């Protein structure tokens, strides 16, 4: 079980489903759901500048690619540039409805990405991530 999971998706129903499946699989102790990439970057900014000792950053991010205003790729580019060094233990799993092979290929260019999963998430898919 991982201590903290961050889910970034503009669809609240998807976020609710992720939370339910994660709970059923006992995959994470804490799930944080954020509905936009820019809000997620604000979350990391607060973590990075927090004066509170012992702040635990998410070990894993489930990231949707297709979101309005700032998409998942734009989030990744900014996260890698600004926060990846400070939060080096954080890894990303793309959780997308996109079946575009170019997206899967592009994901290989980001060492921080450890998986590419098609929605919807299931308990079996979570077990594969653990392996």
C-alpha positions, -999 to +999 in steps of 0.1 A: +000+000+000+014+034-010+010+062+015-004+089-008-019+089-044-027+120-064-054+117-091-056+144-117-086+142-139-112+168-150-140+142-147-154+140-112-171+107-119-138+092-129-122+105-098-149+089-077-144+056-094-107+057-089-112+064-052-136+035-049-113+010-067-082+022-048-101+017-015-114-017-025-079-028-036-062-013-004-038+004-029-033+037-011-037+050+024-047+085+012-062+096-022-061+132-032-083+141-062-077+173-082-098+183-112-073+203-132-036+202-141-030+238-130-046+231-097-023+201-093+007+224-100-005+248-073-007+218-050+029+210-056+039+246-053+024+246-018+042+213-009+075+227-022+072+259-002+057+245+029+075+253+061+058+223+078+083+195+085+075+160+074+051+169+046+046+137+026+043+142-012+023+117-033+044+087-043+022+082-074+002+103-097-027+090-119-028+116-147-054+121-173-041+135-206-072+151-221-081+180-199-092+216-208-069+246-203-038+226-194-036+190-206-016+161-190+014+166-212+017+203-202+014+193-166+042+168-170+065+192-187+060+218-159+062+192-132+095+177-146+110+212-150+100+226-117+093+199-091+107+165-103+141+170-085+125+180-052+099+152-054+121+126-070+102+097-054+070+106-073+061+085-103+033+089-128+008+065-144-011+078-173-047+070-169-064+080-201-092+072-225-068+081-253-060+051-275-038+072-297-006+052-302+013+085-304+004+092-267+017+058-256+050+065-276+053+100-262+050+086-226+082+067-232+101+100-233+093+107-197+113+085-172+089+096-145+061+077-162+059+041-151+027+030-168+000+038-193-035+025-185-067+029-204-098+039-184-116+027-165-092+016-137-098-018-121-085-037-091-066-060-115-049-030-132-038-017-097-023-051-089-002-049-121+011-014-111+022-029-077+042-055-096 
